[in-house]
Amino acid sequence: MVKVQEIPLNQIRRPLPRVNDQEKVKSLMASIGEIGQLEPIDVLEVDGEYYGFSGCHRYEACQRLGKETILARVRKAPRSVLKMHIA
């Protein structure tokens, strides 16, 4: 089951390093600042911890705007699913 909720940014682990396009981040910062975050990021919840693998630009934009939370689609998953994402 997937639910959409606000998650504290500092509780989302991002195990795969990624270099973001800074122009896209700036554009998203302007949009989120003006009208809010329209599209949630996708997050896995494993044993009560959140892991993010997509939505890197939205995540950075919210971080740089000083937001404490981000809108996320949360899917509960076992550790075996997390291992597949990291492998």
NUFITOR-86450 format. One record per atom (N, C-alpha, C): atom name; x, y, z. Coordinates in Angstrom, 1 decimal, padded with zeros to 4 digits. Last residue first. Layout:
REM NUFITOR-86450
NODE  CA  X  Y  Z;
...
REM end
This chain:
REM NUFITOR-86450
NODE  N  021.8  -002.5  -004.8;
NODE  CA  022.7  -003.3  -005.6;
NODE  C  023.2  -002.8  -006.9;
NODE  N  019.8  -000.9  -003.9;
NODE  CA  021.2  -000.4  -003.7;
NODE  C  022.2  -001.2  -004.5;
NODE  N  017.5  -002.2  -004.6;
NODE  CA  017.6  -000.8  -005.0;
NODE  C  019.1  -000.4  -004.9;
NODE  N  017.8  -004.6  -003.3;
NODE  CA  017.7  -004.6  -004.7;
NODE  C  017.9  -003.2  -005.3;
NODE  N  017.7  -003.8  -000.6;
NODE  CA  019.0  -004.4  -001.1;
NODE  C  019.0  -004.4  -002.6;
NODE  N  015.0  -003.2  -000.4;
NODE  CA  016.0  -002.1  -000.3;
NODE  C  017.3  -002.6  -000.9;
NODE  N  013.9  -005.8  -000.5;
NODE  CA  013.6  -004.8  -001.6;
NODE  C  014.6  -003.7  -001.6;
NODE  N  014.9  -006.8  001.9;
NODE  CA  015.3  -007.5  000.6;
NODE  C  015.0  -006.5  -000.6;
NODE  N  013.5  -005.4  003.9;
NODE  CA  015.0  -005.1  003.6;
NODE  C  015.4  -005.7  002.3;
NODE  N  010.2  -004.7  002.6;
NODE  CA  011.2  -005.4  003.4;
NODE  C  012.6  -005.1  003.0;
NODE  N  008.4  -001.6  002.6;
NODE  CA  009.0  -002.7  001.9;
NODE  C  010.0  -003.4  002.9;
NODE  N  005.9  000.9  002.0;
NODE  CA  006.6  000.0  003.0;
NODE  C  007.2  -001.2  002.2;
NODE  N  006.1  003.9  000.4;
NODE  CA  005.8  002.4  000.2;
NODE  C  006.6  001.6  001.2;
NODE  N  005.0  007.1  000.1;
NODE  CA  005.7  006.2  000.9;
NODE  C  005.2  004.7  000.7;
NODE  N  005.5  009.9  -001.6;
NODE  CA  004.7  008.7  -001.8;
NODE  C  005.5  007.6  -001.0;
NODE  N  005.9  013.1  000.0;
NODE  CA  006.4  011.8  -000.5;
NODE  C  005.3  010.7  -000.6;
NODE  N  006.8  016.4  000.5;
NODE  CA  005.7  015.5  000.1;
NODE  C  006.3  014.2  -000.5;
NODE  N  009.0  017.2  003.1;
NODE  CA  008.8  017.0  001.7;
NODE  C  007.6  016.1  001.5;
NODE  N  010.0  019.6  005.7;
NODE  CA  009.4  018.3  005.2;
NODE  C  009.3  018.4  003.7;
NODE  N  011.3  021.9  006.0;
NODE  CA  011.6  020.9  007.0;
NODE  C  011.1  019.5  006.5;
NODE  N  013.0  024.1  003.7;
NODE  CA  011.8  023.3  004.1;
NODE  C  012.2  022.2  005.1;
NODE  N  014.9  025.6  002.6;
NODE  CA  014.8  025.6  004.1;
NODE  C  013.6  024.8  004.6;
NODE  N  015.5  025.5  000.0;
NODE  CA  014.5  026.5  000.4;
NODE  C  014.3  026.5  001.9;
NODE  N  017.2  023.4  -000.1;
NODE  CA  017.8  024.7  -000.3;
NODE  C  016.8  025.8  000.1;
NODE  N  015.3  021.3  000.2;
NODE  CA  016.4  021.5  001.2;
NODE  C  016.9  022.9  001.1;
NODE  N  013.8  021.5  -002.1;
NODE  CA  013.2  021.7  -000.8;
NODE  C  014.2  022.0  000.3;
NODE  N  015.9  020.9  -004.0;
NODE  CA  015.2  022.2  -004.0;
NODE  C  014.5  022.5  -002.7;
NODE  N  016.6  018.3  -003.3;
NODE  CA  017.6  019.4  -003.1;
NODE  C  016.9  020.7  -003.1;
NODE  N  014.1  017.0  -004.0;
NODE  CA  014.7  016.9  -002.6;
NODE  C  015.6  018.1  -002.4;
NODE  N  013.9  017.6  -006.7;
NODE  CA  012.9  018.1  -005.8;
NODE  C  013.4  018.1  -004.3;
NODE  N  016.1  016.1  -007.6;
NODE  CA  016.1  017.6  -007.8;
NODE  C  015.1  018.2  -006.8;
NODE  N  015.5  013.5  -006.8;
NODE  CA  016.7  014.1  -006.3;
NODE  C  016.7  015.6  -006.4;
NODE  N  013.5  011.6  -007.3;
NODE  CA  013.1  013.0  -006.8;
NODE  C  014.3  013.8  -006.3;
NODE  N  014.6  008.5  -005.9;
NODE  CA  014.2  009.3  -007.0;
NODE  C  013.8  010.7  -006.4;
NODE  N  015.3  007.3  -003.6;
NODE  CA  016.1  007.0  -004.7;
NODE  C  015.8  007.8  -005.9;
NODE  N  015.3  007.3  000.0;
NODE  CA  014.9  008.0  -001.3;
NODE  C  015.8  007.7  -002.4;
NODE  N  014.0  005.7  002.8;
NODE  CA  015.1  005.8  001.8;
NODE  C  014.5  006.4  000.5;
NODE  N  013.3  005.8  006.3;
NODE  CA  012.9  006.2  004.9;
NODE  C  014.2  006.3  004.0;
NODE  N  012.5  003.3  008.7;
NODE  CA  013.5  004.3  008.2;
NODE  C  013.1  004.5  006.7;
NODE  N  010.9  001.2  009.6;
NODE  CA  010.7  002.5  010.2;
NODE  C  011.7  003.6  009.7;
NODE  N  011.7  -000.9  007.9;
NODE  CA  012.0  -001.0  009.3;
NODE  C  011.9  000.4  010.0;
NODE  N  011.6  001.2  005.2;
NODE  CA  012.1  -000.1  005.6;
NODE  C  012.4  -000.1  007.1;
NODE  N  009.9  002.8  002.8;
NODE  CA  010.0  002.7  004.3;
NODE  C  010.4  001.3  004.7;
NODE  N  010.9  004.6  000.0;
NODE  CA  010.7  003.3  000.6;
NODE  C  010.8  003.4  002.1;
NODE  N  009.5  007.2  -001.8;
NODE  CA  010.3  006.8  -000.7;
NODE  C  009.9  005.4  -000.3;
NODE  N  009.3  009.6  -004.4;
NODE  CA  009.0  008.2  -004.0;
NODE  C  010.0  007.8  -002.9;
NODE  N  007.8  012.9  -004.1;
NODE  CA  009.0  012.0  -004.4;
NODE  C  008.5  010.6  -003.9;
NODE  N  004.9  014.5  -005.5;
NODE  CA  005.6  013.8  -004.4;
NODE  C  006.8  013.1  -004.9;
NODE  N  004.4  017.4  -007.2;
NODE  CA  004.6  016.0  -007.4;
NODE  C  005.4  015.4  -006.2;
NODE  N  004.2  020.1  -006.2;
NODE  CA  003.0  019.4  -006.8;
NODE  C  003.2  017.9  -006.9;
NODE  N  005.0  022.2  -003.7;
NODE  CA  005.4  021.0  -004.3;
NODE  C  004.2  020.3  -004.9;
NODE  N  004.2  025.7  -004.4;
NODE  CA  004.3  024.5  -003.6;
NODE  C  004.7  023.3  -004.4;
NODE  N  004.2  028.0  -005.8;
NODE  CA  003.0  027.3  -005.8;
NODE  C  003.0  026.0  -005.0;
NODE  N  006.8  029.3  -005.2;
NODE  CA  005.6  030.1  -005.6;
NODE  C  004.3  029.3  -005.4;
NODE  N  008.6  027.4  -004.4;
NODE  CA  008.4  028.6  -003.6;
NODE  C  007.2  029.4  -003.9;
NODE  N  008.4  025.7  -006.5;
NODE  CA  008.0  025.2  -005.2;
NODE  C  007.7  026.4  -004.3;
NODE  N  009.5  027.4  -008.5;
NODE  CA  008.1  026.8  -008.6;
NODE  C  007.6  026.4  -007.3;
NODE  N  012.1  027.9  -007.6;
NODE  CA  011.2  029.0  -007.9;
NODE  C  009.7  028.5  -007.9;
NODE  N  013.1  025.3  -007.3;
NODE  CA  013.0  026.2  -006.1;
NODE  C  012.0  027.3  -006.4;
NODE  N  013.0  024.5  -010.0;
NODE  CA  012.1  023.8  -009.0;
NODE  C  012.0  024.7  -007.8;
NODE  N  015.1  026.1  -010.9;
NODE  CA  013.8  026.2  -011.5;
NODE  C  012.7  025.6  -010.6;
NODE  N  017.2  025.1  -009.4;
NODE  CA  016.8  026.5  -009.3;
NODE  C  015.4  026.7  -009.8;
NODE  N  017.3  022.5  -010.4;
NODE  CA  017.1  022.7  -009.0;
NODE  C  016.6  024.1  -008.8;
NODE  N  018.0  023.0  -013.1;
NODE  CA  016.7  022.4  -012.8;
NODE  C  016.4  022.6  -011.3;
NODE  N  020.5  024.1  -012.7;
NODE  CA  019.5  024.9  -013.3;
NODE  C  018.1  024.3  -013.1;
NODE  N  021.9  021.9  -011.6;
NODE  CA  021.7  023.0  -010.8;
NODE  C  020.6  024.0  -011.4;
NODE  N  021.4  018.6  -011.8;
NODE  CA  021.5  019.7  -012.7;
NODE  C  021.0  021.0  -011.9;
NODE  N  023.1  016.7  -009.3;
NODE  CA  021.9  017.3  -009.8;
NODE  C  022.3  018.4  -010.8;
NODE  N  024.6  013.6  -008.9;
NODE  CA  024.9  015.0  -009.2;
NODE  C  023.7  015.6  -009.9;
NODE  N  024.3  011.3  -006.2;
NODE  CA  023.8  011.8  -007.5;
NODE  C  024.2  013.3  -007.7;
NODE  N  024.7  008.3  -004.3;
NODE  CA  025.1  009.7  -004.6;
NODE  C  024.7  010.1  -006.0;
NODE  N  022.4  006.5  -002.6;
NODE  CA  023.1  006.5  -003.9;
NODE  C  023.4  008.0  -004.3;
NODE  N  021.0  006.7  -000.2;
NODE  CA  022.2  005.9  -000.3;
NODE  C  023.0  006.0  -001.6;
NODE  N  019.6  008.9  001.6;
NODE  CA  019.8  008.9  000.1;
NODE  C  021.1  008.1  -000.1;
NODE  N  017.1  008.9  004.0;
NODE  CA  018.4  008.6  003.6;
NODE  C  018.5  008.5  002.1;
NODE  N  015.2  011.2  005.7;
NODE  CA  015.3  010.5  004.4;
NODE  C  016.7  010.2  004.1;
NODE  N  015.0  012.9  007.8;
NODE  CA  014.8  011.5  008.1;
NODE  C  014.9  010.6  006.8;
NODE  N  015.2  015.5  007.0;
NODE  CA  016.4  015.0  007.7;
NODE  C  016.2  013.5  008.1;
NODE  N  012.7  016.0  006.0;
NODE  CA  013.8  015.9  005.0;
NODE  C  015.0  015.2  005.7;
NODE  N  009.8  014.4  007.2;
NODE  CA  010.9  015.3  007.5;
NODE  C  012.1  015.0  006.6;
NODE  N  007.1  014.1  004.9;
NODE  CA  008.2  013.4  005.6;
NODE  C  009.3  014.4  006.0;
NODE  N  003.7  014.0  004.3;
NODE  CA  004.9  014.9  004.5;
NODE  C  005.9  014.1  005.4;
NODE  N  002.4  011.4  002.1;
NODE  CA  002.5  012.2  003.4;
NODE  C  003.7  013.1  003.4;
NODE  N  000.6  009.0  000.5;
NODE  CA  001.3  010.2  000.3;
NODE  C  001.2  011.0  001.7;
NODE  N  001.1  005.4  000.5;
NODE  CA  000.4  006.6  001.0;
NODE  C  001.2  007.8  000.8;
NODE  N  000.5  002.2  -000.8;
NODE  CA  001.3  003.5  -000.9;
NODE  C  000.4  004.6  -000.4;
NODE  N  000.8  -001.2  000.0;
NODE  CA  000.0  000.0  000.0;
NODE  C  000.9  001.3  000.0;
REM end
